[in-house]
Amino acid sequence: MIPSNSTIPVEIQAWTNGRLYSASHRVMMTGNDARYSVGLFSIPKKGYMVKPPEEFADQAHPLLFKALDHVEYLAFFYTEGQKFESPLKAYCGA
């Protein structure tokens, strides 16, 4: 899979109403030493709606995204979502 800013970690953007984004990054190493990586993920249960706390939305910061179910978003992302520049906006943009 080619890393993209529109893959799974974008939900932090929906949860914070666009105030935080997942950082794009790439580890670069020199030499021939082994590199070890650990992925830590937290995945909401099916049916749990990801949405920003009320404090993150007001007149100055209107809601950018509707509440989303993580499992349903993943299904959308892997079937139709990859044809959009921003699958998150296509799925639940306000």
DSSP file (Angstrom, degrees, kcal/mol; ACC not computed):
  #  RESIDUE AA STRUCTURE BP1 BP2  ACC     N-H-->O    O-->H-N    N-H-->O    O-->H-N    TCO  KAPPA ALPHA  PHI   PSI    X-CA   Y-CA   Z-CA
    1    1 A M              0   0    0      0, 0.0     3,-0.0     0, 0.0     0, 0.0   0.000 360.0 360.0 360.0 132.7    0.0    0.0    0.0
    2    2 A I        -     0   0    0      1,-0.1     0, 0.0     0, 0.0     0, 0.0  -0.694 360.0-110.8 -79.5 125.2    1.4    3.4   -0.9
    3    3 A P        +     0   0    0      0, 0.0     2,-0.3     0, 0.0    -1,-0.1  -0.275  47.0 172.9 -57.7 141.6    1.3    5.7    2.2
    4    4 A S    >   -     0   0    0     -3,-0.0     3,-1.2     1,-0.0     0, 0.0  -0.991  45.8-125.6-149.5 150.5   -1.2    8.5    1.9
    5    5 A N  T 3  S+     0   0    0     -2,-0.3    17,-0.2     1,-0.2    -1,-0.0   0.467 109.1  62.3 -76.1   1.6   -2.7   11.2    4.0
    6    6 A S  T 3  S+     0   0    0     81,-0.1    -1,-0.2     3,-0.0    82,-0.0   0.166  82.7  99.3-112.3  18.3   -6.1    9.8    3.2
    7    7 A T  S X  S-     0   0    0     -3,-1.2     3,-1.7    80,-0.1    81,-0.1  -0.069  95.9 -55.6 -89.3-161.4   -5.7    6.3    4.7
    8    8 A I  G >  S+     0   0    0      1,-0.3     3,-1.4     2,-0.1    -3,-0.1   0.776 121.7  66.4 -52.5 -43.1   -7.0    5.1    8.1
    9    9 A P  G >  S+     0   0    0      0, 0.0     3,-1.5     0, 0.0     4,-0.3   0.524  73.8  93.4 -64.9   0.1   -5.4    7.7   10.5
   10   10 A V  G X>  +     0   0    0     -3,-1.7     3,-1.5     1,-0.3     4,-1.2   0.672  61.4  84.5 -65.5 -14.0   -7.5   10.5    9.1
   11   11 A E  H <> S+     0   0    0     -3,-1.4     4,-2.9     1,-0.3    -1,-0.3   0.767  77.9  66.1 -63.4 -22.5  -10.1   10.0   11.8
   12   12 A I  H <> S+     0   0    0     -3,-1.5     4,-1.7     1,-0.2     8,-0.3   0.861  99.6  53.7 -62.2 -32.6   -8.1   12.1   14.1
   13   13 A Q  H <4>S+     0   0    0     -3,-1.5     5,-3.4    -4,-0.3     6,-0.3   0.910 111.3  43.4 -66.9 -42.7   -8.9   14.9   11.7
   14   14 A A  H ><5S+     0   0    0     -4,-1.2     3,-1.2     3,-0.2    -2,-0.2   0.908 113.1  52.1 -68.3 -41.6  -12.7   14.2   12.0
   15   15 A W  H 3<5S+     0   0    0     -4,-2.9    -2,-0.2     1,-0.3    -1,-0.2   0.827 115.2  40.8 -66.3 -32.0  -12.5   13.7   15.8
   16   16 A T  T ><5S-     0   0    0     -4,-1.7     3,-1.2     4,-0.2    -1,-0.3   0.252 113.3-114.6 -99.9  12.7  -10.8   17.1   16.3
   17   17 A N  T < 5S-     0   0    0     -3,-1.2    -3,-0.2     1,-0.3    -4,-0.1   0.885  76.8 -49.6  55.8  42.5  -12.9   18.9   13.7
   18   18 A G  T 3 <S+     0   0    0     -5,-3.4    -1,-0.3     2,-0.2    -4,-0.1   0.491 114.1 112.6  81.7   3.7  -10.0   19.5   11.4
   19   19 A R  S <  S+     0   0    0     -3,-1.2     2,-0.4    -6,-0.3    -2,-0.1   0.798  77.5  37.8 -81.1 -28.2   -7.7   21.0   14.1
   20   20 A L        -     0   0    0     -8,-0.3     2,-0.3    -7,-0.2    -2,-0.2  -0.945  67.0-167.9-123.2 146.7   -5.2   18.0   14.1
   21   21 A Y        -     0   0    0     -2,-0.4     2,-0.3    -8,-0.1   -11,-0.1  -0.931  32.3-103.4-126.5 152.0   -3.9   16.0   11.2
   22   22 A S        -     0   0    0     -2,-0.3     2,-0.3   -17,-0.2   -12,-0.0  -0.602  45.3-116.6 -71.7 134.1   -2.0   12.7   11.1
   23   23 A A        -     0   0    0     -2,-0.3     2,-0.4     1,-0.0    -1,-0.1  -0.538  16.7-136.0 -76.2 133.5    1.6   13.5   10.3
   24   24 A S        +     0   0    0     -2,-0.3     2,-0.3   -21,-0.0   -19,-0.0  -0.754  40.1 162.5 -82.7 134.4    3.0   12.1    7.0
   25   25 A H        -     0   0    0     -2,-0.4     2,-0.3     2,-0.0     0, 0.0  -0.980  29.9-162.3-152.3 162.0    6.4   10.7    7.7
   26   26 A R        -     0   0    0     -2,-0.3     2,-0.4     2,-0.0    -2,-0.0  -0.961  21.3-133.2-148.7 128.8    9.1    8.5    6.4
   27   27 A V        -     0   0    0     -2,-0.3     2,-0.4     2,-0.0    -2,-0.0  -0.705  21.9-165.0 -85.1 130.4   12.0    6.9    8.4
   28   28 A M        -     0   0    0     -2,-0.4     2,-0.3     2,-0.0    -2,-0.0  -0.954   8.6-179.2-116.6 134.9   15.4    7.2    6.7
   29   29 A M        -     0   0    0     -2,-0.4     2,-0.3     2,-0.1     6,-0.0  -0.944  15.7-149.4-131.1 152.8   18.4    5.2    7.7
   30   30 A T        +     0   0    0     -2,-0.3     3,-0.4     2,-0.0     2,-0.1  -0.838  62.7  23.6-113.5 159.0   22.0    4.9    6.7
   31   31 A G  S    S-     0   0    0     -2,-0.3    -2,-0.1     1,-0.2     0, 0.0  -0.319  96.6 -73.6  83.8-170.1   24.1    1.8    6.9
   32   32 A N  S    S+     0   0    0     -2,-0.1    -1,-0.2     2,-0.0     3,-0.1   0.164  78.2 132.9-115.2  16.5   22.9   -1.8    7.0
   33   33 A D        -     0   0    0     -3,-0.4     2,-0.1     1,-0.1    -4,-0.0  -0.339  63.6-101.9 -67.8 150.5   21.6   -2.0   10.5
   34   34 A A        -     0   0    0      1,-0.0     2,-0.5    -2,-0.0    -1,-0.1  -0.445  31.9-145.5 -70.4 144.9   18.2   -3.6   11.0
   35   35 A R        -     0   0    0     -2,-0.1     2,-0.4    -3,-0.1    -1,-0.0  -0.949  10.6-160.9-114.2 134.5   15.3   -1.3   11.5
   36   36 A Y        -     0   0    0     -2,-0.5     2,-0.4     2,-0.0    -2,-0.0  -0.927   7.6-174.4-116.3 139.3   12.4   -2.2   13.8
   37   37 A S        -     0   0    0     -2,-0.4     2,-0.4     2,-0.0    -2,-0.0  -0.968   9.4-161.7-131.7 148.0    8.9   -0.6   13.8
   38   38 A V        -     0   0    0     -2,-0.4     2,-0.5     2,-0.0    -2,-0.0  -0.995   8.1-154.1-129.6 126.3    5.9   -1.1   16.0
   39   39 A G        -     0   0    0     -2,-0.4     2,-0.5     2,-0.0    -2,-0.0  -0.880   9.6-170.5-100.2 126.5    2.4    0.0   15.0
   40   40 A L        +     0   0    0     -2,-0.5     2,-0.4     2,-0.0    -2,-0.0  -0.972  12.0 175.0-117.7 124.3    0.0    0.8   17.8
   41   41 A F        -     0   0    0     -2,-0.5     2,-0.5     2,-0.0    -2,-0.0  -0.940  23.9-156.7-131.8 149.6   -3.6    1.3   16.8
   42   42 A S        -     0   0    0     -2,-0.4    -2,-0.0     2,-0.0     0, 0.0  -0.992  17.2-170.6-124.2 121.7   -6.8    2.0   18.6
   43   43 A I        -     0   0    0     -2,-0.5    -2,-0.0    28,-0.0    28,-0.0  -0.952  18.3-130.5-120.4 121.8   -9.9    1.0   16.7
   44   44 A P        -     0   0    0      0, 0.0     3,-0.1     0, 0.0    27,-0.1  -0.312  33.2-101.4 -65.0 151.4  -13.5    1.9   17.8
   45   45 A K    >   -     0   0    0      1,-0.1     3,-2.2    25,-0.1    25,-0.3  -0.339  49.2 -83.8 -67.7 153.6  -16.1   -0.9   18.0
   46   46 A K  T 3  S+     0   0    0      1,-0.3    -1,-0.1    24,-0.1     3,-0.1  -0.363 119.5  28.5 -56.9 134.6  -18.6   -1.2   15.2
   47   47 A G  T 3  S+     0   0    0      1,-0.3     2,-0.4    -3,-0.1    -1,-0.3   0.170  86.4 123.8  96.6 -17.0  -21.5    1.2   15.9
   48   48 A Y    <   -     0   0    0     -3,-2.2    22,-0.8     1,-0.0     2,-0.6  -0.660  58.4-137.0 -78.0 127.6  -19.4    3.7   17.9
   49   49 A M  E     -A   69   0A   0     -2,-0.4     2,-0.6    20,-0.2    20,-0.2  -0.761   7.0-146.2 -92.4 121.6  -19.7    7.1   16.2
   50   50 A V  E     +A   68   0A   0     18,-3.7    18,-2.0    -2,-0.6    -1,-0.0  -0.756  38.9 144.1 -84.2 121.7  -16.5    9.1   15.9
   51   51 A K        -     0   0    0     -2,-0.6   -36,-0.1    16,-0.2    15,-0.1  -0.984  50.7 -93.4-154.7 156.1  -17.3   12.9   16.3
   52   52 A P        -     0   0    0      0, 0.0   -36,-0.2     0, 0.0   -37,-0.1  -0.406  45.7-102.2 -72.1 149.0  -15.7   15.9   17.8
   53   53 A P    >   -     0   0    0      0, 0.0     3,-2.2     0, 0.0     4,-0.3  -0.326  37.6-107.2 -60.3 153.8  -16.4   17.0   21.3
   54   54 A E  G >  S+     0   0    0      1,-0.3     3,-1.7     2,-0.2     0, 0.0   0.825 118.0  65.4 -54.5 -33.7  -18.8   19.9   21.5
   55   55 A E  G 3  S+     0   0    0      1,-0.3    -1,-0.3     3,-0.0     3,-0.0   0.664  93.4  61.8 -65.8 -15.7  -16.0   22.2   22.6
   56   56 A F  G <  S+     0   0    0     -3,-2.2     2,-0.4   -41,-0.1    -1,-0.3   0.501  99.8  60.2 -89.6  -4.0  -14.3   21.7   19.1
   57   57 A A    <   +     0   0    0     -3,-1.7     2,-0.2    -4,-0.3    -1,-0.1  -0.988  59.1 127.1-129.7 131.6  -17.2   23.2   17.2
   58   58 A D  S    S-     0   0    0      3,-1.2     3,-0.3    -2,-0.4    -3,-0.0  -0.853  73.7 -68.4-157.1-169.2  -18.7   26.7   17.4
   59   59 A Q  S    S+     0   0    0     -2,-0.2    -1,-0.0     1,-0.2    -2,-0.0   0.869 134.4  46.3 -62.3 -35.7  -19.5   29.7   15.1
   60   60 A A  S    S+     0   0    0      1,-0.3    -1,-0.2    -3,-0.0    -3,-0.0   0.744 124.7  33.5 -76.8 -22.7  -15.8   30.3   14.5
   61   61 A H  S    S-     0   0    0     -3,-0.3    -3,-1.2     3,-0.0    -1,-0.3  -0.642  81.7-170.5-132.9  74.4  -15.2   26.6   13.9
   62   62 A P        -     0   0    0      0, 0.0    -3,-0.1     0, 0.0     2,-0.1  -0.238  42.7 -79.3 -64.3 156.8  -18.3   25.0   12.2
   63   63 A L        -     0   0    0      1,-0.2     3,-0.1    31,-0.1    -6,-0.1  -0.337  41.2-173.5 -58.3 130.2  -18.4   21.2   11.9
   64   64 A L        +     0   0    0      1,-0.2    30,-2.8   -50,-0.1     2,-0.4   0.687  69.0  33.9 -94.9 -24.1  -16.3   20.0    9.0
   65   65 A F  B    S-B   93   0B   0     28,-0.3    28,-0.2   -51,-0.2    -1,-0.2  -0.981  74.1-127.8-136.5 143.5  -17.4   16.4    9.2
   66   66 A K        -     0   0    0     26,-3.8   -16,-0.1    -2,-0.4    28,-0.1  -0.468  51.9 -79.2 -78.2 160.2  -20.5   14.5   10.2
   67   67 A A        -     0   0    0     -2,-0.1     2,-0.4   -18,-0.1   -16,-0.2  -0.302  56.1-160.0 -57.8 144.8  -20.2   11.7   12.8
   68   68 A L  E     -A   50   0A   0    -18,-2.0   -18,-3.7    -3,-0.1     2,-0.6  -0.974  21.8-130.3-134.7 148.0  -18.8    8.5   11.3
   69   69 A D  E  >  -A   49   0A   0     -2,-0.4     4,-2.6   -20,-0.2     5,-0.2  -0.860  22.1-144.1 -91.6 122.4  -18.8    4.8   12.2
   70   70 A H  H  > S+     0   0    0    -22,-0.8     4,-2.4    -2,-0.6     5,-0.2   0.896  97.2  48.8 -56.4 -46.6  -15.1    3.6   11.9
   71   71 A V  H  > S+     0   0    0      1,-0.2     4,-1.9     2,-0.2    -1,-0.2   0.904 113.3  46.9 -64.6 -41.5  -16.0    0.2   10.5
   72   72 A E  H  > S+     0   0    0      2,-0.2     4,-2.2     1,-0.2    -1,-0.2   0.873 110.4  53.5 -67.9 -36.1  -18.4    1.6    7.9
   73   73 A Y  H  X S+     0   0    0     -4,-2.6     4,-3.2     2,-0.2    -2,-0.2   0.922 107.4  51.1 -63.4 -42.9  -15.8    4.2    6.9
   74   74 A L  H  X S+     0   0    0     -4,-2.4     4,-2.5     2,-0.2    -2,-0.2   0.918 108.7  51.2 -60.2 -42.7  -13.2    1.5    6.4
   75   75 A A  H  X S+     0   0    0     -4,-1.9     4,-0.9     1,-0.2     5,-0.3   0.924 113.3  45.3 -59.9 -44.1  -15.6   -0.4    4.1
   76   76 A F  H >X>S+     0   0    0     -4,-2.2     5,-3.3     1,-0.2     4,-2.0   0.933 111.5  53.1 -62.5 -46.6  -16.2    2.8    2.1
   77   77 A F  H 3<>S+     0   0    0     -4,-3.2     5,-0.9     1,-0.2    -2,-0.2   0.909 112.4  42.9 -58.1 -44.9  -12.4    3.5    2.0
   78   78 A Y  H 3<5S+     0   0    0     -4,-2.5    -1,-0.2    -5,-0.2    -2,-0.2   0.590 124.6  34.1 -82.9  -9.3  -11.5    0.1    0.6
   79   79 A T  H <<5S-     0   0    0     -4,-0.9    -2,-0.2    -3,-0.7    -3,-0.2   0.820 140.5  -7.7-105.4 -58.5  -14.4   -0.1   -2.0
   80   80 A E  T ><5S+     0   0    0     -4,-2.0     3,-1.7    -5,-0.3    -3,-0.2   0.701 112.7  80.7-111.0 -27.7  -15.1    3.4   -3.3
   81   81 A G  G > <S+     0   0    0     -5,-3.3     3,-1.8     1,-0.3    -4,-0.2   0.722  77.1  70.1 -62.3 -28.2  -13.1    5.9   -1.2
   82   82 A Q  G 3 <S+     0   0    0     -5,-0.9    -1,-0.3    -6,-0.3    -5,-0.1   0.636  88.9  65.0 -70.7 -10.9   -9.7    5.5   -3.0
   83   83 A K  G <  S+     0   0    0     -3,-1.7     2,-0.3    -6,-0.1    -1,-0.3   0.556  91.5  80.7 -85.0  -5.8  -11.0    7.2   -6.1
   84   84 A F  S <  S-     0   0    0     -3,-1.8     4,-0.1    -4,-0.2     5,-0.0  -0.741  78.4-134.7-100.0 147.3  -11.5   10.5   -4.1
   85   85 A E  S    S+     0   0    0     -2,-0.3    -1,-0.1     1,-0.3    -4,-0.0   0.893 107.4  23.6 -62.8 -39.1   -8.7   13.0   -3.3
   86   86 A S     >  -     0   0    0      1,-0.1     4,-2.3    -3,-0.0    -1,-0.3  -0.825  68.2-177.7-128.3  92.2  -10.1   13.1    0.3
   87   87 A P  H  > S+     0   0    0      0, 0.0     4,-2.3     0, 0.0     5,-0.2   0.857  85.0  57.9 -57.2 -34.8  -12.1    9.9    1.1
   88   88 A L  H  > S+     0   0    0      2,-0.2     4,-2.8     1,-0.2     5,-0.3   0.936 108.7  43.9 -62.2 -46.5  -12.9   11.4    4.5
   89   89 A K  H  > S+     0   0    0      1,-0.2     4,-2.0     2,-0.2    -1,-0.2   0.888 113.7  51.7 -65.1 -38.4  -14.6   14.5    3.0
   90   90 A A  H  < S+     0   0    0     -4,-2.3    -1,-0.2     2,-0.2    -2,-0.2   0.874 116.4  40.6 -65.3 -35.8  -16.4   12.3    0.4
   91   91 A Y  H  < S-     0   0    0     -4,-2.3    -2,-0.2    -5,-0.2    -1,-0.2   0.907 139.9  -1.9 -80.8 -44.2  -17.7   10.0    3.2
   92   92 A C  H  < S+     0   0    0     -4,-2.8   -26,-3.8    -5,-0.2    -3,-0.2   0.178  79.5 146.3-141.3  21.7  -18.7   12.4    5.9
   93   93 A G  B  <   B   65   0B   0     -4,-2.0   -28,-0.3    -5,-0.3   -29,-0.1  -0.391 360.0 360.0 -63.1 138.1  -17.9   16.0    4.9
   94   94 A A              0   0    0    -30,-2.8   -29,-0.2    -2,-0.1    -1,-0.2   0.463 360.0 360.0 -81.3 360.0  -20.4   18.5    6.3
